[in-house]
Amino acid sequence: MPTTAILGLQWGDEGKGKLVDSLCADMDLCVRFQGGGNAGHTVYPEGKKIVLHHLPTGVLHKGCVNLMAQGMVIDPARLLDEIAEVEARGYPLKGRLQISDRAAVTTPMHLSLDGLREAGADKVGTTKRGIGPTYADRYDRIGVRVADLLDAKALRDALSRAIAVRACQMGDSAPTVDSMLKPLLEQGRKLAPYVADTALILAEGIQEGRRVLFEGAQGAMLDVIQGTYPFVTSSHTLAGGIPAGCGLYLTVDDIIGVTKAYCTRVGEGPFPTELLDKSGEELRQKGGEFGATTGRPRRCGWIDLFALRYICRISGVTRLAITKLDVLSGFGDLKVGVGYEGWNEPGLPADIARFSALKPVYKTLPGWKDNISQVRAAGELPKTARAYLRFVEEFVGVPIGIISVGPEREAAFFTSGAPRG
């Protein structure tokens, strides 16, 4: 069976969760391979809103097994709360959730470090969920892993290593090993039934021909290497991060890249097509652009097709999914970014000062007035909406496979390419 990935192509918040939810009805395995509680995947099963942070979105389908792979970072307290909420909503997870014993663990120390960093002048606009410090400890080889939560001595040793290095950064706010040990051991006891070697489970599933969906968090422009560094997340959000995040060599057959019909960003960092006028505020209000994890208002702007084309090329995207097309209804003329003034390179600058100085070049396209939120087939869209999608597809050079015009499951529909006519 082919493997599929759903990845964000902007700065996150593209609507990946809803599309994963739609596709998981036909999947055997749903795999999260990076990030942690900083994700906010909003889904409306049976019309009732639920926001998932750690858990793969496939938990909302009772026939789907869900893997939290080794590339993730896990806050055990928050994860347990999330498990309880999902089960209370009628989705039992026994036998359907497996957590990698090699996944990194976020402790109170990491939360303190993140808060201190974001309170300073060098903040990058994180969710303050401890994600960056947890990944930093992994690569500094002083981190806590899920396996450590299952053994008191291993956990004490891991916490001692970390505190010995990080205490000087926290001063009086540094937690002690003893203050963290008992709560983490209790959380580990509750999570123990879910802990497994997820790399082996996945390898066997692929070998057996099971249908696998890899669910990305955040977006390509937040990739720790390829994104707008240093204003990025701390993990690999592109398709290249899937093998390492899952712990085995693999190829993904179908990479669906998700982008809004416009663009948003939360946190600090450059955003060439950002709108600071009433159009930006209108996009924010019509699109409900407030962070699912933090509630922060998102910065809004026109879609940046130049950046989108670059990301699709380096991440091997095979199909585009365009979300929130309905939000553009009634805007009149629409603009799409097709380049930057004085920038003649095919890619994006690595230097953050050069990236921040980019000024967009726009192409203006006619909009549409019709309310399209009840459209369920590409051919039912207004002619100008079809033309807008066709321009996106042709400029980026990747076919549009999915169009979404609302938050409901049924509001996302498939097309073999950008609608014609």
C-alpha positions in Angstrom: 0.0 0.0 0.0 1.3 3.6 -0.7 2.4 5.8 2.2 1.0 9.3 2.4 2.2 12.4 4.3 0.3 15.6 5.1 2.7 18.5 5.7 2.2 22.3 6.1 3.8 24.5 3.5 3.6 27.9 5.3 4.2 28.9 8.9 1.8 26.3 10.3 -2.0 26.6 11.0 -2.8 25.6 7.4 -5.6 23.2 8.4 -3.6 20.0 8.3 -5.5 18.4 11.1 -8.9 18.5 9.3 -7.4 16.9 6.2 -5.6 14.2 8.3 -9.0 13.5 10.0 -10.6 13.1 6.6 -8.0 10.8 5.2 -7.7 8.7 8.4 -11.0 7.1 7.7 -9.2 4.9 5.2 -5.8 4.5 7.1 -4.5 1.7 9.3 -1.7 3.8 10.9 -1.4 7.6 11.7 2.1 8.7 12.7 3.3 11.9 14.3 7.0 12.2 13.7 8.0 15.6 15.1 7.0 18.5 17.4 4.9 18.1 20.5 2.4 20.0 22.5 3.1 23.1 20.4 0.8 21.7 17.7 -2.8 22.7 17.6 -4.8 20.5 15.2 -8.5 21.6 15.3 -11.0 19.1 14.1 -14.8 18.9 14.2 -15.9 15.3 14.4 -19.7 15.1 14.3 -19.7 18.8 14.3 -18.1 19.2 17.8 -14.8 21.0 18.1 -11.7 19.2 19.5 -8.1 20.5 19.5 -5.3 17.9 19.5 -1.8 18.9 20.6 0.2 15.8 21.1 -2.0 13.0 19.8 -2.1 12.1 16.1 -5.4 13.1 14.6 -6.1 9.5 13.7 -7.2 8.9 17.3 -10.7 10.1 16.1 -11.1 7.1 13.9 -11.6 3.8 15.9 -10.1 1.6 13.2 -6.8 3.6 13.1 -3.7 2.8 15.2 -1.7 5.9 16.2 2.0 6.2 16.7 3.9 9.0 18.5 7.3 8.4 17.0 10.8 9.0 18.4 11.1 12.4 16.8 8.5 13.9 19.0 8.8 15.7 22.4 6.2 14.8 25.0 5.0 16.7 28.0 3.6 13.7 30.0 1.2 15.7 32.2 -0.4 17.5 29.2 -0.5 14.3 27.2 -2.4 12.4 30.0 -4.9 15.3 30.1 -5.3 15.0 26.3 -5.8 11.2 26.5 -8.5 11.6 29.1 -10.3 14.3 27.1 -10.3 12.2 23.9 -11.5 9.1 25.7 -14.2 11.1 27.5 -15.4 12.1 24.0 -16.0 8.5 23.1 -12.7 7.5 21.4 -11.0 4.7 23.5 -7.3 4.5 23.0 -6.4 1.1 24.4 -4.6 -0.8 21.6 -4.8 2.3 19.3 -2.0 4.5 20.8 1.7 3.7 20.9 4.3 6.1 22.2 8.0 5.7 21.3 10.2 4.8 24.2 12.8 7.0 22.6 10.7 10.1 22.4 12.1 13.1 24.3 10.3 14.2 27.5 9.5 17.8 28.5 9.9 18.4 32.2 9.1 21.5 34.4 12.7 22.5 33.9 12.2 22.8 30.1 9.0 24.9 30.7 11.0 27.3 32.9 13.8 27.6 30.4 11.4 28.4 27.6 9.6 31.0 29.7 12.8 32.7 30.6 14.0 32.8 27.0 10.7 34.3 25.7 10.8 36.9 28.5 14.0 38.3 27.1 15.0 40.5 24.2 15.9 37.5 22.0 12.5 35.9 22.1 11.4 34.1 18.9 7.7 33.8 19.7 7.4 30.2 20.9 4.3 28.7 22.5 6.3 28.4 25.8 5.6 24.7 25.8 9.2 23.8 26.4 9.8 22.4 23.0 13.1 24.1 22.1 14.8 23.3 25.4 13.7 19.7 25.2 15.2 19.2 21.8 18.3 21.1 22.9 18.8 18.6 25.7 18.4 15.7 23.3 21.2 17.0 21.1 23.3 17.9 24.1 22.9 14.3 25.3 21.5 15.2 28.6 17.8 14.7 27.8 15.1 12.7 29.5 13.4 10.0 27.3 10.1 8.2 27.7 12.0 5.0 28.6 13.4 6.9 31.6 9.9 7.5 33.0 9.5 3.8 33.6 12.5 3.4 35.9 13.3 5.4 39.0 17.1 5.2 38.9 17.2 5.9 35.2 15.0 9.0 35.6 16.9 10.3 38.6 20.2 9.9 36.6 18.7 11.7 33.6 17.3 14.6 35.6 20.6 15.0 37.5 22.5 15.2 34.2 20.2 17.9 32.9 20.0 20.0 36.1 23.8 19.9 36.4 24.0 21.7 33.0 20.9 23.9 33.0 20.6 25.1 36.6 23.0 28.0 35.9 20.6 29.3 33.2 17.6 29.3 35.6 19.0 30.7 38.9 16.5 30.6 41.7 13.7 29.3 39.4 15.5 26.0 38.8 13.5 23.0 40.0 15.2 20.3 42.0 15.6 16.7 40.9 13.4 15.6 43.9 10.6 18.0 43.0 10.4 16.5 39.5 11.0 12.9 40.2 7.9 11.7 41.9 5.4 13.4 39.5 7.2 12.2 36.4 7.4 8.6 37.7 3.6 8.7 38.4 3.0 10.0 34.9 5.3 7.3 33.5 3.3 4.7 35.4 0.1 5.9 33.7 1.7 6.1 30.2 3.5 2.7 30.5 0.7 0.7 28.8 1.2 2.8 25.7 5.0 2.7 25.5 6.5 0.7 22.6 9.2 0.5 20.0 7.2 2.5 17.4 9.9 2.2 14.7 9.5 -1.6 14.7 5.7 -1.3 14.7 5.9 1.0 11.7 8.5 -1.1 9.8 6.3 -4.2 10.2 3.2 -2.3 9.2 4.8 -1.0 6.0 6.1 -4.5 5.2 2.6 -6.0 5.7 1.2 -3.4 3.3 -0.8 -1.4 5.8 -2.0 2.0 4.9 0.1 4.7 6.6 -0.4 8.4 7.0 2.4 10.7 8.4 1.0 13.8 10.1 3.2 16.9 10.2 3.0 19.6 12.7 3.9 23.3 12.3 4.9 24.3 8.7 7.8 24.2 6.2 8.7 27.8 6.8 9.3 26.9 10.5 11.7 24.0 9.7 14.7 24.3 12.0 17.1 24.3 9.0 15.2 25.4 5.9 12.9 27.9 7.6 13.2 31.6 8.6 16.0 30.8 11.1 16.2 31.7 14.0 12.4 32.4 14.0 11.5 28.7 13.5 10.4 25.7 15.5 13.0 23.2 16.8 12.2 20.2 14.6 12.3 19.1 11.0 8.9 19.9 9.5 9.7 18.9 5.9 9.3 15.5 4.3 13.0 14.9 4.8 12.4 14.8 8.6 10.0 11.8 8.4 12.6 8.9 8.3 14.7 10.2 11.2 11.6 11.2 13.1 10.2 7.7 12.7 13.5 5.8 13.3 13.8 3.9 10.0 14.6 4.4 6.4 11.5 4.8 4.3 10.1 6.7 1.3 6.8 8.4 1.1 4.8 7.9 -2.1 2.3 10.7 -1.8 3.3 14.0 -0.1 0.3 16.3 0.2 1.4 19.9 1.0 -1.2 22.0 2.7 -1.5 25.8 2.2 -4.2 28.3 3.0 -5.6 30.3 0.1 -3.9 33.2 1.8 -1.1 33.1 4.4 -0.8 33.5 8.2 2.0 33.4 10.8 2.1 33.4 14.6 5.1 34.7 16.5 8.1 36.7 15.5 10.0 36.7 12.2 9.7 37.9 8.6 6.5 37.7 6.6 6.9 39.4 3.2 3.2 39.4 2.2 1.9 40.4 5.6 -1.0 42.9 5.5 -1.0 45.5 8.2 -4.2 47.2 7.0 -7.9 46.5 7.1 -7.6 43.7 4.6 -5.3 41.9 7.1 -7.7 42.4 9.9 -10.6 41.2 7.7 -8.7 38.0 6.9 -8.1 37.5 10.6 -11.7 37.9 11.6 -13.3 36.0 8.7 -10.8 33.2 9.0 -10.9 33.0 12.8 -7.2 33.4 12.8 -6.3 32.9 16.4 -3.8 30.3 17.6 -5.4 26.9 18.6 -2.6 26.4 21.2 -2.1 29.9 22.6 -5.1 32.0 21.4 -2.7 34.6 20.0 -4.0 36.5 16.9 -2.3 35.4 13.8 -0.6 37.8 11.4 -2.3 37.6 8.0 -1.4 38.3 4.4 -1.7 37.3 0.8 -0.5 33.9 -0.3 3.2 33.9 -1.2 3.5 31.6 -4.3 7.2 32.2 -4.7 8.0 30.7 -1.3 5.4 28.0 -1.9 7.0 26.9 -5.1 10.4 26.8 -3.4 9.2 24.7 -0.5 7.3 22.3 -2.8 10.5 21.7 -4.8 12.7 20.9 -1.8 10.1 18.8 -0.1 8.9 16.6 -3.0 5.3 17.7 -2.7 3.1 15.6 -5.1 -0.2 17.3 -4.5 -1.4 20.6 -3.0 -4.3 21.0 -0.6 -5.8 24.5 -0.6 -7.7 25.3 2.6 -9.9 28.2 3.7 -10.7 29.2 0.1 -14.1 30.4 1.4 -12.5 33.1 3.5 -11.5 35.0 0.3 -15.2 35.4 -0.8 -16.2 39.0 -1.0 -12.7 40.5 -1.0 -12.9 42.0 -4.6 -9.5 41.8 -6.3 -7.0 39.4 -4.8 -3.3 39.5 -4.8 -0.8 36.7 -4.9 3.0 37.1 -4.3 5.0 36.0 -7.3 8.5 37.3 -6.3 10.4 40.0 -4.5 11.8 43.3 -5.6 15.4 43.0 -6.6 15.6 39.3 -5.8 16.5 37.2 -8.8 17.5 33.9 -7.1 15.3 30.8 -7.5 15.3 30.0 -3.8 14.9 32.0 -0.5 17.7 33.8 1.3 19.2 32.0 4.3 20.3 35.3 5.9 17.5 36.5 8.1 18.3 40.2 7.5 18.0 39.7 3.7 14.8 37.7 4.2 13.3 40.4 6.4 14.1 43.1 3.8 12.2 41.3 1.0 9.4 43.3 -0.6 6.8 41.3 -2.5 5.9 41.6 -6.1 2.2 40.9 -6.6 -0.1 39.6 -9.4 -3.7 40.8 -9.1 -6.5 38.4 -9.8 -10.2 39.0 -9.8 -12.1 37.7 -6.7 -15.7 36.5 -6.2 -18.6 37.5 -4.1 -20.4 34.1 -3.8 -20.6 32.3 -0.5 -18.8 29.0 -1.4 -18.9 27.3 2.0 -21.5 24.8 0.8 -19.7 23.9 -2.4 -18.7 20.2 -2.5 -17.2 19.8 -6.0 -14.6 21.8 -7.8 -16.9 22.4 -10.8 -19.4 24.2 -8.5 -16.9 27.0 -7.7 -17.3 30.4 -9.3 -15.3 30.9 -12.5 -13.0 33.4 -10.9 -12.3 31.1 -7.9 -11.4 28.3 -10.4 -9.1 30.8 -12.2 -7.5 31.7 -8.9 -6.8 28.0 -8.1 -5.5 27.4 -11.7 -3.0 30.3 -11.4 -1.7 28.8 -8.1 -1.3 25.4 -9.5 0.4 26.6 -12.7 2.8 29.0 -10.9 3.8 26.4 -8.2 4.0 23.6 -10.7 2.2 21.1 -8.5 -1.4 19.8 -9.1 -4.1 20.7 -6.7 -5.6 17.5 -5.2 -7.8 18.8 -2.4 -9.9 22.0 -1.9 -11.4 22.9 1.5 -14.1 25.6 1.9 -15.0 25.1 5.6 -14.1 23.4 8.9 -16.4 20.4 8.5 -15.1 17.0 7.3 -17.3 17.1 4.3 -16.1 20.6 3.3 -12.9 19.2 1.9 -13.2 17.5 -1.5 -10.9 15.9 -4.0 -10.0 17.1 -7.5 -7.6 15.6 -10.0 -6.1 19.0 -10.5 -7.1 22.7 -10.4 -10.6 22.9 -11.7 -10.9 24.1 -15.3 -13.4 26.2 -17.1 
